[in-house]
Amino acid sequence: MKVGVLALQGDFREHLYALSECGVEASAVKTFDEISQIDALILPGGESTTIAKLARTFGLTDLIVERIRGGMPTYGSCAGMILLADRIEDAAAGQETFGGLDMTVRRNAFGRQVDSFESDLLVAGITAPPIRAIFIRAPWVESVGPGVEVLASVEFNGECHPVAVRQGNLLATSFHPEITGDNRVHRFFVENICKVHVA
Ligand code: GLN
């Protein structure tokens, strides 16, 4: 199984490292041919507007949309979560997503860069101890369609908001497991969605 990490912008190197720590050989992908040849994809954290614009500029958007709709296992963290959402609140003017996940996400939901925070989260399907979740100008999930499973939520100003979701071949987190050194979310993706057994 060839896993690619979209390398247009953002923290793709951290995802490559997390995958290699799981024993999965992955490569940075940024061309039409490279993306055509992978079996699974990670959309990194970064800036969703920039990644979407670069994908459009390089003629990759339709291919990525098609591959995701065709069932390719795909995981998005933070900006990657936004890129997997069918709908965005507080989007930049004309902002596109690849979509696939029947949900609405709110960009920059927890506030500005200075409001970034960390929290210990239990994620359904991942055995305790909780995951140290790092939120950096993160989105939250505002609403989900019937096929979307909420794997984790956080409380913010007295309200609960989903921050990890799965729908079939698609996984998304508002937070960045790739920068914690804890690779259990990547392992979950590889084992449960890509169906590859790792040691
Ligand atoms: N706020 C960014 C966006 O809208 C996401 C931030 C992140 O990936 N850490 O794309």
Residues whose N, C-alpha, C, O or C-beta is under 5 A from the ligand:
A	BS01	LIG	G45 G46 E47 S48 T49 S77 C78 A79 R107 N108 I136 R137
